[in-house]
Amino acid sequence: MVKKQTAGRDNLGDFAPQFAALNDDVLFGQVWAKEDELSARDRSLITCSALMAQGLFPQLKLHMQIAKENGVRKAEMVALITHLSFYSGWPKAWSAFGLAKEIYGQEQ
């Protein structure tokens, strides 16, 4: 059973209720939950790539943790960041590696 996302309502429910509902019910409740086309693991790789390319590091940190929970190994995250460094920029890769080290630590 997939864990129901409540981050939108938890963080923005009173302030921006429509956005919170779209986050929890549509983005995570429908798009992320539709695993017949893309697995959660694949969606995590895609999402981390998009966030790194845009330099959205606070969101990238959260999604790297989700990626780890979805089975993305340290070696795969390192390969993703290395590959993207040539397409999205060297400084972004340095920043992303800092997050990856924090999340994956000394894992093999």
MOPAC internal coordinates of N, CA, C and O (Angstrom, degrees):
PM7 1SCF
backbone

  N    0.0000 0     0.00 0     0.00 0    0    0    0
  C    1.4551 1     0.00 0     0.00 0    1    0    0
  C    1.5296 1   109.36 1     0.00 0    2    1    0
  O    1.2310 1   120.35 1   -47.92 1    3    2    1
  N    1.3196 1   116.94 1   132.08 1    3    2    1
  C    1.4483 1   123.15 1  -179.75 1    5    3    2
  C    1.5294 1   109.08 1   -77.77 1    6    5    3
  O    1.2310 1   120.98 1   -45.34 1    7    6    5
  N    1.3221 1   115.72 1   134.66 1    7    6    5
  C    1.4588 1   121.48 1   178.42 1    9    7    6
  C    1.5262 1   109.28 1   -68.84 1   10    9    7
  O    1.2310 1   120.60 1   -49.99 1   11   10    9
  N    1.3351 1   116.45 1   130.01 1   11   10    9
  C    1.4681 1   120.81 1   180.00 1   13   11   10
  C    1.5255 1   109.74 1   -71.21 1   14   13   11
  O    1.2310 1   121.10 1   -50.38 1   15   14   13
  N    1.3139 1   115.50 1   129.62 1   15   14   13
  C    1.4641 1   122.19 1   179.33 1   17   15   14
  C    1.5232 1   109.42 1   -77.11 1   18   17   15
  O    1.2310 1   120.86 1   -49.68 1   19   18   17
  N    1.3168 1   115.95 1   130.32 1   19   18   17
  C    1.4633 1   120.98 1   178.06 1   21   19   18
  C    1.5247 1   111.96 1  -130.01 1   22   21   19
  O    1.2310 1   119.92 1  -171.65 1   23   22   21
  N    1.3308 1   117.75 1     8.35 1   23   22   21
  C    1.4717 1   120.98 1  -176.32 1   25   23   22
  C    1.5196 1   112.01 1   -59.55 1   26   25   23
  O    1.2310 1   119.83 1   141.89 1   27   26   25
  N    1.3120 1   117.93 1   -38.11 1   27   26   25
  C    1.4546 1   120.56 1   179.47 1   29   27   26
  C    1.5136 1   111.45 1   -61.34 1   30   29   27
  O    1.2310 1   121.15 1   127.56 1   31   30   29
  N    1.3231 1   115.41 1   -52.44 1   31   30   29
  C    1.4671 1   119.35 1   179.88 1   33   31   30
  C    1.5277 1   111.52 1   -66.80 1   34   33   31
  O    1.2310 1   120.49 1   141.92 1   35   34   33
  N    1.3301 1   116.67 1   -38.08 1   35   34   33
  C    1.4647 1   120.09 1  -179.80 1   37   35   34
  C    1.5285 1   111.55 1   -62.32 1   38   37   35
  O    1.2310 1   120.36 1   140.22 1   39   38   37
  N    1.3286 1   116.92 1   -39.78 1   39   38   37
  C    1.4637 1   121.14 1  -174.68 1   41   39   38
  C    1.5218 1   114.79 1   -96.28 1   42   41   39
  O    1.2310 1   120.45 1   147.81 1   43   42   41
  N    1.3270 1   116.75 1   -32.19 1   43   42   41
  C    1.4669 1   119.53 1  -173.27 1   45   43   42
  C    1.5280 1   114.15 1  -129.47 1   46   45   43
  O    1.2310 1   120.25 1  -174.07 1   47   46   45
  N    1.3164 1   117.12 1     5.93 1   47   46   45
  C    1.4592 1   120.60 1  -173.75 1   49   47   46
  C    1.5148 1   114.88 1   -52.97 1   50   49   47
  O    1.2310 1   119.89 1   135.33 1   51   50   49
  N    1.3147 1   117.82 1   -44.67 1   51   50   49
  C    1.4588 1   121.12 1  -179.82 1   53   51   50
  C    1.5281 1   111.89 1   -80.63 1   54   53   51
  O    1.2310 1   120.33 1   148.10 1   55   54   53
  N    1.3241 1   116.97 1   -31.90 1   55   54   53
  C    1.4591 1   122.01 1  -174.36 1   57   55   54
  C    1.5296 1   112.22 1   -83.54 1   58   57   55
  O    1.2310 1   120.45 1   135.35 1   59   58   57
  N    1.3274 1   116.75 1   -44.65 1   59   58   57
  C    1.4701 1   122.07 1  -178.02 1   61   59   58
  C    1.5292 1   108.83 1  -138.97 1   62   61   59
  O    1.2310 1   120.13 1  -107.42 1   63   62   61
  N    1.3264 1   117.36 1    72.58 1   63   62   61
  C    1.4565 1   120.80 1  -172.57 1   65   63   62
  C    1.5318 1   115.10 1   -61.88 1   66   65   63
  O    1.2310 1   119.39 1   144.21 1   67   66   65
  N    1.3211 1   118.77 1   -35.79 1   67   66   65
  C    1.4657 1   119.67 1   179.62 1   69   67   66
  C    1.5277 1   110.35 1   -67.39 1   70   69   67
  O    1.2310 1   120.40 1   134.55 1   71   70   69
  N    1.3350 1   116.84 1   -45.45 1   71   70   69
  C    1.4654 1   120.36 1   177.73 1   73   71   70
  C    1.5230 1   110.06 1   -60.76 1   74   73   71
  O    1.2310 1   120.22 1   136.83 1   75   74   73
  N    1.3337 1   117.18 1   -43.17 1   75   74   73
  C    1.4647 1   121.48 1   179.90 1   77   75   74
  C    1.5211 1   110.71 1   -59.90 1   78   77   75
  O    1.2310 1   120.44 1   136.03 1   79   78   77
  N    1.3154 1   116.77 1   -43.97 1   79   78   77
  C    1.4627 1   120.66 1   179.12 1   81   79   78
  C    1.5266 1   111.47 1   -65.44 1   82   81   79
  O    1.2310 1   120.18 1   138.15 1   83   82   81
  N    1.3322 1   117.26 1   -41.85 1   83   82   81
  C    1.4691 1   120.29 1   177.96 1   85   83   82
  C    1.5287 1   110.60 1   -62.17 1   86   85   83
  O    1.2310 1   120.46 1   138.04 1   87   86   85
  N    1.3390 1   116.73 1   -41.96 1   87   86   85
  C    1.4605 1   121.46 1   178.60 1   89   87   86
  C    1.5291 1   110.73 1   -59.99 1   90   89   87
  O    1.2310 1   120.76 1   127.33 1   91   90   89
  N    1.3196 1   116.16 1   -52.67 1   91   90   89
  C    1.4606 1   120.73 1  -173.29 1   93   91   90
  C    1.5241 1   112.80 1   -75.90 1   94   93   91
  O    1.2310 1   120.26 1   136.72 1   95   94   93
  N    1.3312 1   117.12 1   -43.28 1   95   94   93
  C    1.4586 1   120.66 1  -171.92 1   97   95   94
  C    1.5235 1   114.25 1   -89.36 1   98   97   95
  O    1.2310 1   120.50 1   142.39 1   99   98   97
  N    1.3367 1   116.64 1   -37.61 1   99   98   97
  C    1.4683 1   119.32 1  -177.24 1  101   99   98
  C    1.5261 1   110.70 1   -94.31 1  102  101   99
  O    1.2310 1   120.23 1   118.01 1  103  102  101
  N    1.3426 1   117.16 1   -61.99 1  103  102  101
  C    1.4672 1   119.15 1  -176.02 1  105  103  102
  C    1.5269 1   111.39 1   -58.67 1  106  105  103
  O    1.2310 1   120.51 1   124.32 1  107  106  105
  N    1.3264 1   116.63 1   -55.68 1  107  106  105
  C    1.4662 1   118.71 1  -177.90 1  109  107  106
  C    1.5212 1   113.23 1   -88.41 1  110  109  107
  O    1.2310 1   119.75 1   145.57 1  111  110  109
  N    1.3270 1   118.09 1   -34.43 1  111  110  109
  C    1.4559 1   120.96 1  -177.53 1  113  111  110
  C    1.5172 1   114.46 1   -75.48 1  114  113  111
  O    1.2310 1   120.05 1   150.58 1  115  114  113
  N    1.3375 1   117.50 1   -29.42 1  115  114  113
  C    1.4611 1   120.49 1  -178.88 1  117  115  114
  C    1.5259 1   112.47 1  -114.54 1  118  117  115
  O    1.2310 1   119.71 1   127.31 1  119  118  117
  N    1.3237 1   118.16 1   -52.69 1  119  118  117
  C    1.4689 1   120.75 1  -174.73 1  121  119  118
  C    1.5327 1   110.59 1   -69.31 1  122  121  119
  O    1.2310 1   119.97 1   124.13 1  123  122  121
  N    1.3214 1   117.67 1   -55.87 1  123  122  121
  C    1.4679 1   120.39 1  -179.36 1  125  123  122
  C    1.5206 1   112.13 1   -65.07 1  126  125  123
  O    1.2310 1   119.72 1   149.15 1  127  126  125
  N    1.3152 1   118.15 1   -30.85 1  127  126  125
  C    1.4647 1   121.35 1  -176.80 1  129  127  126
  C    1.5290 1   113.09 1   -77.43 1  130  129  127
  O    1.2310 1   119.65 1   166.97 1  131  130  129
  N    1.3159 1   118.27 1   -13.03 1  131  130  129
  C    1.4726 1   121.94 1  -177.23 1  133  131  130
  C    1.5327 1   109.68 1   -83.70 1  134  133  131
  O    1.2310 1   120.94 1   -93.78 1  135  134  133
  N    1.3133 1   115.82 1    86.22 1  135  134  133
  C    1.4585 1   120.91 1  -173.75 1  137  135  134
  C    1.5210 1   114.57 1   -93.29 1  138  137  135
  O    1.2310 1   119.41 1  -176.11 1  139  138  137
  N    1.3357 1   118.73 1     3.89 1  139  138  137
  C    1.4561 1   119.31 1   178.92 1  141  139  138
  C    1.5298 1   112.07 1   -75.74 1  142  141  139
  O    1.2310 1   120.05 1   163.11 1  143  142  141
  N    1.3339 1   117.51 1   -16.89 1  143  142  141
  C    1.4646 1   120.97 1   178.26 1  145  143  142
  C    1.5257 1   111.84 1  -107.69 1  146  145  143
  O    1.2310 1   120.29 1   137.52 1  147  146  145
  N    1.3190 1   117.05 1   -42.48 1  147  146  145
  C    1.4665 1   122.77 1   177.11 1  149  147  146
  C    1.5169 1   108.18 1  -136.44 1  150  149  147
  O    1.2310 1   120.72 1   -46.60 1  151  150  149
  N    1.3179 1   116.23 1   133.40 1  151  150  149
  C    1.4635 1   119.81 1   177.32 1  153  151  150
  C    1.5275 1   109.62 1   -72.42 1  154  153  151
  O    1.2310 1   120.65 1   -16.12 1  155  154  153
  N    1.3141 1   116.37 1   163.88 1  155  154  153
  C    1.4590 1   120.85 1   175.69 1  157  155  154
  C    1.5274 1   110.03 1   -60.13 1  158  157  155
  O    1.2310 1   120.25 1   143.83 1  159  158  157
  N    1.3216 1   117.13 1   -36.17 1  159  158  157
  C    1.4675 1   122.32 1   177.81 1  161  159  158
  C    1.5277 1   110.64 1   -61.47 1  162  161  159
  O    1.2310 1   120.61 1   132.55 1  163  162  161
  N    1.3318 1   116.44 1   -47.45 1  163  162  161
  C    1.4658 1   120.68 1   178.59 1  165  163  162
  C    1.5249 1   111.50 1   -64.03 1  166  165  163
  O    1.2310 1   120.44 1   138.79 1  167  166  165
  N    1.3279 1   116.77 1   -41.21 1  167  166  165
  C    1.4595 1   120.18 1   177.90 1  169  167  166
  C    1.5300 1   110.76 1   -62.49 1  170  169  167
  O    1.2310 1   120.70 1   143.34 1  171  170  169
  N    1.3343 1   116.26 1   -36.66 1  171  170  169
  C    1.4623 1   119.80 1   177.60 1  173  171  170
  C    1.5213 1   111.27 1   -64.19 1  174  173  171
  O    1.2310 1   119.79 1   136.55 1  175  174  173
  N    1.3244 1   118.00 1   -43.45 1  175  174  173
  C    1.4630 1   121.33 1   178.31 1  177  175  174
  C    1.5325 1   110.75 1   -61.82 1  178  177  175
  O    1.2310 1   120.78 1   136.71 1  179  178  177
  N    1.3139 1   116.11 1   -43.29 1  179  178  177
  C    1.4661 1   120.71 1   179.77 1  181  179  178
  C    1.5221 1   110.45 1   -65.38 1  182  181  179
  O    1.2310 1   120.55 1   134.81 1  183  182  181
  N    1.3158 1   116.55 1   -45.19 1  183  182  181
  C    1.4673 1   120.89 1  -177.82 1  185  183  182
  C    1.5163 1   111.04 1   -64.79 1  186  185  183
  O    1.2310 1   120.28 1   135.65 1  187  186  185
  N    1.3354 1   117.07 1   -44.35 1  187  186  185
  C    1.4671 1   119.69 1   178.07 1  189  187  186
  C    1.5230 1   110.74 1   -61.66 1  190  189  187
  O    1.2310 1   120.18 1   141.32 1  191  190  189
  N    1.3117 1   117.25 1   -38.68 1  191  190  189
  C    1.4688 1   120.84 1   177.90 1  193  191  190
  C    1.5228 1   111.05 1   -62.41 1  194  193  191
  O    1.2310 1   120.68 1   132.48 1  195  194  193
  N    1.3245 1   116.31 1   -47.52 1  195  194  193
  C    1.4687 1   120.02 1  -178.76 1  197  195  194
  C    1.5280 1   111.62 1   -63.74 1  198  197  195
  O    1.2310 1   120.41 1   137.24 1  199  198  197
  N    1.3234 1   116.81 1   -42.76 1  199  198  197
  C    1.4628 1   119.90 1  -178.92 1  201  199  198
  C    1.5164 1   111.97 1   -67.32 1  202  201  199
  O    1.2310 1   120.45 1   139.99 1  203  202  201
  N    1.3408 1   116.75 1   -40.01 1  203  202  201
  C    1.4633 1   119.36 1   177.79 1  205  203  202
  C    1.5326 1   110.31 1   -64.54 1  206  205  203
  O    1.2310 1   120.61 1   135.74 1  207  206  205
  N    1.3191 1   116.45 1   -44.26 1  207  206  205
  C    1.4627 1   120.55 1  -178.59 1  209  207  206
  C    1.5261 1   111.91 1   -59.81 1  210  209  207
  O    1.2310 1   120.64 1   148.31 1  211  210  209
  N    1.3326 1   116.38 1   -31.69 1  211  210  209
  C    1.4599 1   120.61 1   179.67 1  213  211  210
  C    1.5240 1   112.87 1   -90.12 1  214  213  211
  O    1.2310 1   120.36 1   172.31 1  215  214  213
  N    1.3221 1   116.92 1    -7.69 1  215  214  213
  C    1.4607 1   120.39 1  -178.72 1  217  215  214
  C    1.5184 1   113.30 1    73.18 1  218  217  215
  O    1.2310 1   120.23 1  -150.46 1  219  218  217
  N    1.3079 1   117.16 1    29.54 1  219  218  217
  C    1.4650 1   122.17 1  -178.68 1  221  219  218
  C    1.5315 1   109.68 1   -94.20 1  222  221  219
  O    1.2310 1   121.21 1  -107.27 1  223  222  221
  N    1.3034 1   115.30 1    72.73 1  223  222  221
  C    1.4632 1   121.10 1  -169.06 1  225  223  222
  C    1.5197 1   115.99 1   -70.11 1  226  225  223
  O    1.2310 1   117.92 1   145.67 1  227  226  225
  N    1.3402 1   121.56 1   -34.33 1  227  226  225
  C    1.4690 1   117.82 1   175.15 1  229  227  226
  C    1.5407 1   112.19 1   -61.07 1  230  229  227
  O    1.2310 1   120.64 1   138.20 1  231  230  229
  N    1.3417 1   116.38 1   -41.80 1  231  230  229
  C    1.4561 1   120.01 1   177.09 1  233  231  230
  C    1.5200 1   111.02 1   -70.93 1  234  233  231
  O    1.2310 1   120.21 1   143.82 1  235  234  233
  N    1.3302 1   117.20 1   -36.18 1  235  234  233
  C    1.4616 1   120.77 1   178.91 1  237  235  234
  C    1.5218 1   110.36 1   -60.72 1  238  237  235
  O    1.2310 1   120.29 1   138.12 1  239  238  237
  N    1.3080 1   117.06 1   -41.88 1  239  238  237
  C    1.4638 1   120.04 1   179.72 1  241  239  238
  C    1.5301 1   110.46 1   -58.46 1  242  241  239
  O    1.2310 1   120.28 1   132.96 1  243  242  241
  N    1.3138 1   117.06 1   -47.04 1  243  242  241
  C    1.4608 1   120.79 1   179.13 1  245  243  242
  C    1.5284 1   111.32 1   -62.11 1  246  245  243
  O    1.2310 1   121.00 1   137.70 1  247  246  245
  N    1.3319 1   115.70 1   -42.30 1  247  246  245
  C    1.4663 1   119.03 1  -177.70 1  249  247  246
  C    1.5226 1   112.30 1   -75.26 1  250  249  247
  O    1.2310 1   119.46 1   154.66 1  251  250  249
  N    1.3218 1   118.64 1   -25.34 1  251  250  249
  C    1.4667 1   119.42 1   172.61 1  253  251  250
  C    1.5259 1   109.95 1   -66.26 1  254  253  251
  O    1.2310 1   120.33 1   141.84 1  255  254  253
  N    1.3147 1   116.98 1   -38.16 1  255  254  253
  C    1.4670 1   120.38 1   177.04 1  257  255  254
  C    1.5244 1   110.03 1   -64.63 1  258  257  255
  O    1.2310 1   120.49 1   137.27 1  259  258  257
  N    1.3324 1   116.67 1   -42.73 1  259  258  257
  C    1.4623 1   120.64 1   176.57 1  261  259  258
  C    1.5240 1   109.91 1   -62.75 1  262  261  259
  O    1.2310 1   120.35 1   139.08 1  263  262  261
  N    1.3420 1   116.94 1   -40.92 1  263  262  261
  C    1.4699 1   121.01 1   178.82 1  265  263  262
  C    1.5193 1   110.66 1   -59.82 1  266  265  263
  O    1.2310 1   120.65 1   136.04 1  267  266  265
  N    1.3074 1   116.37 1   -43.96 1  267  266  265
  C    1.4691 1   120.68 1   178.04 1  269  267  266
  C    1.5270 1   109.83 1   -59.83 1  270  269  267
  O    1.2310 1   120.48 1   134.98 1  271  270  269
  N    1.3295 1   116.68 1   -45.02 1  271  270  269
  C    1.4658 1   121.16 1   178.13 1  273  271  270
  C    1.5241 1   111.71 1   -64.18 1  274  273  271
  O    1.2310 1   120.49 1   151.32 1  275  274  273
  N    1.3466 1   116.66 1   -28.68 1  275  274  273
  C    1.4640 1   121.70 1   179.35 1  277  275  274
  C    1.5254 1   112.75 1   -87.72 1  278  277  275
  O    1.2310 1   120.08 1  -171.83 1  279  278  277
  N    1.3254 1   117.45 1     8.17 1  279  278  277
  C    1.4590 1   120.70 1   173.07 1  281  279  278
  C    1.5135 1   116.40 1    97.39 1  282  281  279
  O    1.2310 1   119.15 1  -172.76 1  283  282  281
  N    1.3194 1   119.24 1     7.24 1  283  282  281
  C    1.4656 1   121.01 1   176.67 1  285  283  282
  C    1.5235 1   107.42 1   -76.70 1  286  285  283
  O    1.2310 1   121.47 1   -59.90 1  287  286  285
  N    1.3139 1   114.79 1   120.10 1  287  286  285
  C    1.4653 1   121.39 1  -177.92 1  289  287  286
  C    1.5302 1   111.08 1   -80.72 1  290  289  287
  O    1.2310 1   121.38 1   -19.39 1  291  290  289
  N    1.3256 1   114.97 1   160.61 1  291  290  289
  C    1.4664 1   121.72 1   178.29 1  293  291  290
  C    1.5249 1   110.96 1   -53.52 1  294  293  291
  O    1.2310 1   120.11 1   132.11 1  295  294  293
  N    1.3327 1   117.39 1   -47.89 1  295  294  293
  C    1.4689 1   120.90 1  -177.92 1  297  295  294
  C    1.5293 1   111.21 1   -59.80 1  298  297  295
  O    1.2310 1   120.35 1   144.27 1  299  298  297
  N    1.3133 1   116.93 1   -35.73 1  299  298  297
  C    1.4613 1   120.39 1   179.45 1  301  299  298
  C    1.5310 1   110.93 1   -71.25 1  302  301  299
  O    1.2310 1   120.37 1   140.22 1  303  302  301
  N    1.3397 1   116.90 1   -39.78 1  303  302  301
  C    1.4654 1   119.69 1   178.56 1  305  303  302
  C    1.5237 1   110.08 1   -66.51 1  306  305  303
  O    1.2310 1   120.36 1   139.97 1  307  306  305
  N    1.3279 1   116.91 1   -40.03 1  307  306  305
  C    1.4706 1   120.64 1   177.18 1  309  307  306
  C    1.5253 1   110.16 1   -61.76 1  310  309  307
  O    1.2310 1   120.26 1   137.18 1  311  310  309
  N    1.3239 1   117.10 1   -42.82 1  311  310  309
  C    1.4696 1   120.79 1   179.03 1  313  311  310
  C    1.5284 1   110.89 1   -65.13 1  314  313  311
  O    1.2310 1   120.14 1   139.80 1  315  314  313
  N    1.3245 1   117.35 1   -40.20 1  315  314  313
  C    1.4580 1   121.57 1   178.26 1  317  315  314
  C    1.5276 1   110.42 1   -60.36 1  318  317  315
  O    1.2310 1   120.55 1   131.01 1  319  318  317
  N    1.3280 1   116.55 1   -48.99 1  319  318  317
  C    1.4684 1   120.72 1  -178.75 1  321  319  318
  C    1.5273 1   110.81 1   -64.16 1  322  321  319
  O    1.2310 1   120.25 1   136.60 1  323  322  321
  N    1.3220 1   117.12 1   -43.40 1  323  322  321
  C    1.4629 1   120.72 1   179.63 1  325  323  322
  C    1.5241 1   110.56 1   -61.08 1  326  325  323
  O    1.2310 1   120.35 1   134.18 1  327  326  325
  N    1.3074 1   116.94 1   -45.82 1  327  326  325
  C    1.4612 1   121.36 1   179.56 1  329  327  326
  C    1.5305 1   110.67 1   -60.82 1  330  329  327
  O    1.2310 1   120.76 1   132.45 1  331  330  329
  N    1.3327 1   116.14 1   -47.55 1  331  330  329
  C    1.4571 1   120.30 1  -177.58 1  333  331  330
  C    1.5247 1   113.42 1   -69.57 1  334  333  331
  O    1.2310 1   119.94 1   159.82 1  335  334  333
  N    1.3128 1   117.71 1   -20.18 1  335  334  333
  C    1.4660 1   119.71 1  -179.21 1  337  335  334
  C    1.5257 1   111.38 1   -57.66 1  338  337  335
  O    1.2310 1   120.35 1   148.28 1  339  338  337
  N    1.3232 1   116.94 1   -31.72 1  339  338  337
  C    1.4608 1   121.30 1  -179.13 1  341  339  338
  C    1.5323 1   112.52 1   -80.81 1  342  341  339
  O    1.2310 1   120.36 1   161.83 1  343  342  341
  N    1.3225 1   116.92 1   -18.17 1  343  342  341
  C    1.4600 1   121.02 1  -177.83 1  345  343  342
  C    1.5206 1   112.84 1  -105.10 1  346  345  343
  O    1.2310 1   120.50 1   150.22 1  347  346  345
  N    1.3438 1   116.66 1   -29.78 1  347  346  345
  C    1.4687 1   118.40 1  -175.49 1  349  347  346
  C    1.5181 1   113.65 1  -114.87 1  350  349  347
  O    1.2310 1   120.26 1   169.44 1  351  350  349
  N    1.3292 1   117.11 1   -10.56 1  351  350  349
  C    1.4545 1   119.69 1   175.03 1  353  351  350
  C    1.5182 1   114.28 1   121.30 1  354  353  351
  O    1.2310 1   121.80 1   -39.29 1  355  354  353
  N    1.3114 1   114.16 1   140.71 1  355  354  353
  C    1.4611 1   122.57 1  -178.80 1  357  355  354
  C    1.5277 1   112.41 1   -62.73 1  358  357  355
  O    1.2310 1   119.32 1   133.94 1  359  358  357
  N    1.3454 1   118.89 1   -46.06 1  359  358  357
  C    1.4686 1   119.22 1   178.98 1  361  359  358
  C    1.5341 1   112.91 1   -60.70 1  362  361  359
  O    1.2310 1   120.28 1   143.59 1  363  362  361
  N    1.3191 1   117.08 1   -36.41 1  363  362  361
  C    1.4673 1   119.63 1   177.71 1  365  363  362
  C    1.5221 1   110.44 1   -65.01 1  366  365  363
  O    1.2310 1   120.62 1   142.74 1  367  366  365
  N    1.3258 1   116.43 1   -37.26 1  367  366  365
  C    1.4645 1   119.51 1   177.80 1  369  367  366
  C    1.5305 1   110.51 1   -64.21 1  370  369  367
  O    1.2310 1   120.18 1   136.86 1  371  370  369
  N    1.3215 1   117.25 1   -43.14 1  371  370  369
  C    1.4691 1   120.22 1   177.47 1  373  371  370
  C    1.5218 1   110.58 1   -58.13 1  374  373  371
  O    1.2310 1   120.39 1   134.89 1  375  374  373
  N    1.3206 1   116.86 1   -45.11 1  375  374  373
  C    1.4600 1   120.57 1   179.02 1  377  375  374
  C    1.5261 1   111.39 1   -64.11 1  378  377  375
  O    1.2310 1   120.54 1   137.10 1  379  378  377
  N    1.3233 1   116.56 1   -42.90 1  379  378  377
  C    1.4623 1   120.86 1   179.80 1  381  379  378
  C    1.5276 1   111.27 1   -65.24 1  382  381  379
  O    1.2310 1   120.24 1   141.88 1  383  382  381
  N    1.3409 1   117.15 1   -38.12 1  383  382  381
  C    1.4653 1   119.39 1   177.74 1  385  383  382
  C    1.5294 1   111.21 1   -63.78 1  386  385  383
  O    1.2310 1   120.34 1   144.03 1  387  386  385
  N    1.3267 1   116.96 1   -35.97 1  387  386  385
  C    1.4645 1   119.44 1   176.26 1  389  387  386
  C    1.5245 1   111.45 1   -59.69 1  390  389  387
  O    1.2310 1   120.64 1   138.05 1  391  390  389
  N    1.3213 1   116.38 1   -41.95 1  391  390  389
  C    1.4618 1   120.82 1   177.83 1  393  391  390
  C    1.5277 1   111.04 1   -67.62 1  394  393  391
  O    1.2310 1   120.83 1   136.70 1  395  394  393
  N    1.3261 1   116.02 1   -43.30 1  395  394  393
  C    1.4651 1   120.03 1  -179.22 1  397  395  394
  C    1.5233 1   111.16 1   -61.97 1  398  397  395
  O    1.2310 1   120.33 1   139.41 1  399  398  397
  N    1.3282 1   116.97 1   -40.59 1  399  398  397
  C    1.4665 1   119.81 1   177.61 1  401  399  398
  C    1.5213 1   111.02 1   -62.04 1  402  401  399
  O    1.2310 1   121.06 1   140.69 1  403  402  401
  N    1.3181 1   115.58 1   -39.31 1  403  402  401
  C    1.4589 1   121.26 1   179.46 1  405  403  402
  C    1.5450 1   110.79 1   -64.75 1  406  405  403
  O    1.2310 1   120.74 1   138.42 1  407  406  405
  N    1.3151 1   116.20 1   -41.58 1  407  406  405
  C    1.4577 1   120.53 1  -175.20 1  409  407  406
  C    1.5289 1   113.17 1   -83.24 1  410  409  407
  O    1.2310 1   120.75 1   139.40 1  411  410  409
  N    1.3235 1   116.17 1   -40.60 1  411  410  409
  C    1.4644 1   119.53 1  -176.36 1  413  411  410
  C    1.5262 1   113.01 1   -94.75 1  414  413  411
  O    1.2310 1   120.24 1   160.83 1  415  414  413
  N    1.3211 1   117.14 1   -19.17 1  415  414  413
  C    1.4544 1   120.30 1   178.08 1  417  415  414
  C    1.5169 1   112.92 1    55.91 1  418  417  415
  O    1.2310 1   121.00 1    46.68 1  419  418  417
  N    1.3095 1   115.69 1  -133.32 1  419  418  417
  C    1.4565 1   121.67 1  -176.26 1  421  419  418
  C    1.5331 1   113.03 1   -95.35 1  422  421  419
  O    1.2310 1   119.87 1  -162.67 1  423  422  421
  N    1.3201 1   117.86 1    17.33 1  423  422  421
  C    1.4693 1   120.65 1   179.07 1  425  423  422
  C    1.5087 1   110.91 1   -57.40 1  426  425  423
  O    1.2310 1   121.41 1   -27.11 1  427  426  425
  N    1.3080 1   114.90 1   152.89 1  427  426  425
  C    1.4730 1   120.60 1   176.18 1  429  427  426
  C    1.4610 1   110.99 1   -90.84 1  430  429  427
  O    1.2310 1   120.10 1   180.00 1  431  430  429

